Amino acid sequence: MQSTLFHIYYRLVDRPFARVVVFAIVAYRRWISPRKGFKCAQAAMTQGESCSDVGLRAFSSAGTVLEAVQIVQDQRRKCRDSFVKYRGLKGDAVKLLAVAPILADGDTIIKCC
């Protein structure tokens, strides 16, 4: 009985919600991200996946939305830590936003989390 309820929840609530989130991430990457002028600190520091890359992958392939949310929260924590490490400061958001550095490719890193 319990697995049947989970299956119904998964098909009617979990996956449709995940599709909405994936659509929102794709829209953000298409229309907002190119115009904002800065990039994810984690991606800039490690040359790895950005927060939106991780979110897209998580909500597209994670077992449930709750698992995807945990993956995204972990990424945001890494991004915040990368930003603080990059700036050499301990989280003073006002100073950080006032002196956002320009990267070699012309983008700036701004705290994303």
Secondary structure as GFF3:
##gff-version 3
##sequence-region A 1 113
A	DSSP	alpha_helix	2	9	.	.	.	ID=ss1
A	DSSP	pi_helix	10	14	.	.	.	ID=ss2
A	DSSP	alpha_helix	15	27	.	.	.	ID=ss3
A	DSSP	pi_helix	28	32	.	.	.	ID=ss4
A	DSSP	alpha_helix	33	36	.	.	.	ID=ss5
A	DSSP	beta_strand	38	39	.	.	.	ID=ss6
A	DSSP	alpha_helix	41	46	.	.	.	ID=ss7
A	DSSP	alpha_helix	51	61	.	.	.	ID=ss8
A	DSSP	alpha_helix	65	87	.	.	.	ID=ss9
A	DSSP	alpha_helix	93	98	.	.	.	ID=ss10
A	DSSP	beta_strand	108	109	.	.	.	ID=ss11
###
